[in-house]
Amino acid sequence: MATTLVSTAERDVRLAGLPGWSYDAAHGAISKSFRFPDFVAAFGFMARVALVAERAGHHPDWNNVYDRVDIRLTTHDAGGLTQRDFELAQAIELLAD
């Protein structure tokens, strides 16, 4: 699926509305680390994100170590950040609350 990359200015504006998310220049992605009370809570969060990501057809690069979930979003087939990444980040924020 061809998708348009967001501009640097648009990226910065969108990031301002996503507390804790930052630009990862090395991967052309946005990323955030989430902390939970324990492994079960972290894994439950990952399961909820997985369901949303599957419905969107857009999947995160992520890692889980005990109570922490690190998420990185980029649109691989577009070669960088697109609207899809920011939409998924917003959905993830709702799930983390």
N, C-alpha and C positions, 0 to 999 in steps of 0.2 A: 504494500500500500504506500503510494507516494504521499508524503506529508511535507508541508513547508516548515522549514526551520524558523524559530523565533529569532528576532534580532537581539543584539546585546541589550539595547534599551528596554525592549519588551521583557526580556529575561529578568532584568534587574527590578522592573516594576512588579512583575509577578512574584518574584522572590520576596519582595517587601511584604507581601500579603501572606507569606507562609513562614511563620515564626520557627526558627531553628533549622530551616533548610538553607543550604549554601550551594554555591556553584563549585563543581569539581572540574577544573579545567583539564586535568589529565585525562579524564574520561568523557568530557563533553556532556556532563550530567549534573543533576541536582541530587543532593544527598542529605540524609538526616539519621541520627542515632536516637533510638527510642529506648527508654528504660522502664522496666516493670518490676513489680514486687518479687517475682520469682519466675522460674522457667515455664510453669503452666500458664501464667498470664501472658508471657511473651509468645509462647507457642499458640495460644488462643488468638492473639492479635494477628499472628502470621496466617492462621487459617481464615480469619475474616478478610484480610487483605487478599489472600489467594482467590477467594470467591469473587470479589469485586474485580480483581485484575483479569480473571478468566472471562468474566462477562464483557469486559472492555476490550479483550483481545490484546492486552498490553501488560507485559509482565516485568516485575522489578528484578534487578540484580540485588540480592540480599544475603545477609549472613546473620546467624543467631548464635550467641554464646550466652548460655544460662539466662540472665534477666535482660539482655540487651539484644535489640534487633537493629541492624544497620541496613538502610535501604538506599539504593542508588537508582535513579531513573534517567533513562535516555532512550531515544527512539533509534534503535540500531539501524533499521533499514533506511532511515533518513540521514544518518550520520551525525546526529546531535539532538538538541532539544527541540521539541515541538509542543504544540498545545496539548497533546495527549499526555505528556509527562506532567504538566501542571494540573491537568484535570485529575489524574490519578493521585498526585500529591495531595490535592484538596480532599479527595475521597479518603485517603489514608489518614489525614488529620481528623476527619470526623470519626473514624473508627478508633483512633487513639484516645479520644476524649472519654 
